[in-house]
Amino acid sequence: MRPPTIRDVADRAGVSKSLVSLVLRGSGQVRAEKREAVLRAVRELGYRPNTAARTLGETRALGEAGASGEAGPLPSLRRRSGGGGGGRTRAPLVGVVLHDLRNPWYVDLVDGLNSLLHASGLHMLLADARLNRRVGQDPAGSFLDLGADGLVVVGTLPDPAALDAVAERIPVVVAGAREPVPPGVDVVAGDDEQGARLATEHLLALGHRRIAHIAGYGAVGELRRRSFEAVMRAHGARGAVVEPSDMTEEGGHRAAVRLLARADRPTAVFAVNDIACVGALSAAEELGLSVPRDLSVVGYDNTSTSRLRHLWLTTVDNAGHEVGRRAARCLLDRIEGRGGAGRVQLAAPLLEIRGTTATAPAAGPADRALTD
């Protein structure tokens, strides 16, 4: 899985490393046949010049980590990064691509991820996939140019196929997503089906029967929606309604407005995440509904937003910090060569009951018919 180096290119082309460097810099001092041999070797090996890493200028002495009392890089990274240069080496680097930096749940996940990576002497560099999409860049492939020792993808990439080429070159772990991944890539996430089950059963236990779900997209959104519907069917509750959203606050608001305008208005709403749930709270307030007296709402992710005192959301704790630590452990294992087939690890969710859920309003004849 070791990426090709400039020495590999030189050996394949039958030239020196310095001549390869001249070709890659576009020097006109190289004969045409030598230039073509180097470029052919670059194509055949899939070599990517590490110009960005050189621009960063991230070099440090291996002895500096020990002298400062900090944990040094893993032995395999010392071997990989070693070489000339007077005993100096670039800092071991892990790339982290986030689906969307605006999602507060990712903050907990990245905190758990960084705690273990930092303790192991690795530096973390973040990229926002949403921003990269706007400028037409491949955020995962860019880390190959940086010479990253591994990659963690947090959330769903817009083009999962883009991971194929990266996973052939460096260890890759996906955290917080459930889409299919290339062979040899580990997936660490929360148990979305169990989490949705906890939220739905909580509302049913409070006597709610007209329960709506503000759904999301992607594999995670699908798992939560299907679990919600399965629990409602298992309890014989026929009042389940699903309203799609884009998992943003504004999307949650729009979905809730549509739900709460129905003649058979739900008495409870389970939102796909805390952000959409905040939008649902705003819609309820605008329509003059009191939470939780008139409407109970449950979020998902137990983000810092859900713990704000004026919101105090009942929500599902999706174990973000634990997911991050497990993802870091998987990546470190693969960097150390303890890989094998890709694994899926699911962290157990917990229900955090706070101030936005309560016993269902007194049921009328129509409500009782939903479970008859």
Summary of the structure (lengths in Angstrom):
residues: 372
radius of gyration: 25.6
end to end distance: 60.1
largest distance: 89.5
contacts: 1299
relative contact order: 0.12
helix: 45%
strand: 16%
